[in-house]
Amino acid sequence: MWKDILKVDNIIFDKDQPPAFYNPVSKEITLNLTNMPTKGKTDEEIILDLEEVIIHESAHKATSSEIKHLTDKFIGEFADSFVSMINEGLETGEMNASELFNVVSKLLEIVSLDEAYAYSTGATVRRIPLMNIIESSVIGIEENLINKLIEDIMQQIIELYSPDDTMAILGALERLKRNLLRKMANKASSLEFTVKQFVADMNKLTPDEISDYMRKTSKKIGMA
């Protein structure tokens, strides 16, 4: 009954899962009541939180098939560029990441636009919706792609190189990852600012509300 009322496919109680998520494989939206923040909130605020997170995941469901088609293409290109860069770096002693940056920029553009659409739907529920386009885009790519590639490559490197060389390669990869994440965060921040301005115009936020809203994004990328 509650699944029908809340318009989700599954309701779970799991402290290790996010408050809600859409699974593109099963095409199901899951609501995790254990991690829905409720402390210090009124019933009305909790209901708004539920509405906001459910409409967010529903937006992902609406675009999933097209987004998956586009991201799969660039994920393959990213993996190929990453491996090529590593192989070239092992041969020459230098890692040229220019092609990798080009590919990840294209992938980030698709992922962040999807997140921007999903987060902007929150403006139909509350005046100042949650806006974590940077985190959702960058961390998603980091956890689901970059970290897995580094782990797979390091397993091969451990078998082929000495401990000292392995540590040196790992250090280079970690520096590369930090640089990559910083570039992605800066790129995604411009979209977060744009969507927040859309929300501000749509919901007629006051100048003080707009300033506070934008400041939160600035702090994420060290601008404030």
C-alpha positions in Angstrom: 0.0 0.0 0.0 2.7 2.5 1.0 4.7 1.8 -2.2 1.6 2.8 -4.2 1.0 5.9 -2.1 4.7 7.0 -2.3 5.0 5.9 -6.0 8.1 3.8 -5.5 8.9 0.2 -6.3 10.6 -0.8 -3.1 10.8 0.5 0.5 13.8 -0.7 2.5 15.5 -0.1 5.9 19.2 -0.2 5.3 21.8 2.1 7.0 24.4 1.4 4.3 22.2 2.7 1.4 21.3 6.2 0.3 17.9 7.7 1.2 16.6 6.8 -2.3 18.0 5.5 -5.6 17.0 4.5 -9.0 18.4 1.2 -10.4 18.7 1.4 -14.2 19.0 -2.4 -14.5 15.8 -3.3 -12.7 14.2 0.1 -13.6 13.0 0.4 -10.0 13.0 3.3 -7.5 13.9 2.3 -4.0 13.1 4.5 -0.9 15.3 3.8 2.1 13.5 5.1 5.2 16.4 4.4 7.5 18.5 7.1 6.1 15.8 9.7 5.5 16.8 12.6 7.8 14.0 13.2 10.3 15.7 14.5 13.5 14.4 17.9 14.5 12.0 18.1 11.5 8.3 18.6 11.5 5.9 16.2 9.8 5.4 18.7 7.0 9.2 19.0 6.4 9.6 15.2 6.4 6.8 14.9 3.8 8.5 17.5 1.6 11.8 15.6 1.9 10.0 12.5 0.7 8.4 14.2 -2.2 11.6 15.9 -3.2 13.7 12.7 -3.2 11.1 10.6 -4.9 10.5 13.2 -7.7 14.3 13.4 -8.1 14.7 9.6 -8.6 11.6 9.7 -10.9 13.4 12.2 -13.1 16.3 9.9 -13.4 14.0 7.1 -14.4 12.4 9.3 -17.1 15.8 9.9 -18.8 17.5 6.6 -17.9 17.3 4.8 -21.3 18.7 7.7 -23.3 21.3 8.7 -20.6 22.6 5.1 -20.4 23.0 4.9 -24.2 25.1 8.1 -24.2 27.2 7.3 -21.0 28.0 3.8 -22.1 29.7 5.2 -25.2 31.9 7.6 -23.3 32.6 5.1 -20.5 34.2 2.8 -23.1 36.2 5.7 -24.5 37.3 6.7 -21.0 38.5 3.2 -20.2 40.4 3.0 -23.5 42.0 6.4 -23.0 42.9 5.6 -19.4 44.6 2.3 -20.3 46.5 3.9 -23.2 47.7 6.7 -21.0 49.0 4.2 -18.4 50.8 2.1 -21.0 52.4 5.2 -22.5 53.4 6.4 -19.1 55.0 3.1 -18.2 57.0 3.3 -21.4 58.0 7.0 -21.4 57.9 7.8 -17.7 55.3 10.6 -18.3 51.5 10.5 -18.2 49.8 12.7 -20.9 46.3 13.1 -19.6 45.0 15.5 -22.2 42.9 13.0 -24.2 41.6 11.5 -20.9 40.5 15.0 -19.8 38.7 15.5 -23.1 36.8 12.3 -22.8 35.9 12.7 -19.1 34.6 16.2 -19.9 32.1 14.8 -22.4 31.0 12.1 -19.9 30.7 14.6 -17.1 28.6 16.9 -19.3 26.0 14.1 -19.8 26.0 13.0 -16.2 25.8 16.5 -14.7 23.0 17.5 -17.1 21.0 14.5 -15.9 21.6 15.5 -12.3 20.7 19.1 -13.1 17.4 18.0 -14.5 16.7 15.7 -11.5 17.7 18.3 -8.9 15.7 21.1 -10.6 12.5 19.1 -10.2 12.8 19.8 -6.5 11.8 23.4 -7.2 8.3 22.2 -7.8 8.1 20.8 -4.2 9.9 23.6 -2.2 11.2 27.1 -2.7 14.8 26.3 -2.0 15.5 22.6 -3.0 18.6 20.6 -2.3 21.2 21.1 -5.0 24.2 18.7 -5.1 24.9 18.5 -8.8 28.7 18.6 -8.2 28.7 15.8 -5.6 26.3 13.6 -7.5 28.1 14.0 -10.8 31.8 13.9 -9.7 31.5 11.3 -7.0 29.4 9.1 -9.2 32.1 9.0 -11.9 34.8 8.6 -9.3 33.3 5.7 -7.5 31.7 3.9 -10.5 34.5 4.4 -13.0 37.8 6.0 -12.0 38.4 4.0 -8.8 37.4 0.7 -10.4 39.8 1.3 -13.3 42.7 2.2 -11.0 42.0 -0.9 -8.9 42.0 -3.2 -11.9 45.2 -1.6 -13.3 47.0 -1.7 -10.0 46.3 -5.5 -9.7 48.2 -6.0 -13.0 51.0 -3.6 -12.1 51.6 -5.3 -8.7 52.3 -8.6 -10.6 54.7 -6.9 -13.1 56.6 -4.4 -11.1 58.7 -4.1 -8.0 57.2 -2.7 -4.8 59.0 0.6 -5.2 57.9 1.0 -8.8 54.4 0.0 -7.8 54.2 2.6 -5.1 55.6 5.3 -7.5 52.9 4.4 -10.1 50.2 4.4 -7.5 51.3 7.9 -6.3 51.2 9.2 -9.9 47.7 7.7 -10.4 46.4 9.3 -7.2 47.8 12.7 -8.2 46.2 12.3 -11.6 42.9 11.4 -10.0 43.0 14.5 -7.7 43.6 16.7 -10.7 40.8 15.0 -12.6 38.3 15.4 -9.8 39.2 19.1 -9.4 38.7 19.8 -13.1 35.4 17.9 -13.0 34.2 19.8 -9.9 35.0 23.1 -11.5 33.1 22.2 -14.6 30.1 20.9 -12.8 29.9 23.9 -10.6 29.0 26.2 -13.5 25.9 24.1 -14.1 25.0 24.0 -10.4 25.1 27.9 -10.4 23.0 28.0 -13.5 20.3 25.7 -12.1 20.2 27.5 -8.8 19.6 30.8 -10.7 16.8 29.1 -12.5 15.3 28.0 -9.2 15.8 31.5 -7.8 13.9 33.1 -10.7 11.2 30.4 -10.7 10.5 30.6 -7.0 11.2 34.3 -6.6 13.9 34.0 -4.0 14.9 37.1 -2.1 18.4 38.6 -2.7 19.5 37.3 0.7 18.2 33.8 -0.1 19.9 33.8 -3.5 23.2 34.9 -1.9 23.1 32.2 0.7 22.1 29.6 -1.9 25.0 30.5 -4.3 27.5 30.7 -1.4 27.0 27.0 -0.6 28.1 26.1 -4.2 31.1 28.5 -4.0 32.3 26.9 -0.8 32.3 23.5 -2.5 35.0 24.6 -4.9 36.9 27.0 -2.7 35.6 30.2 -4.0 34.3 31.5 -0.6 
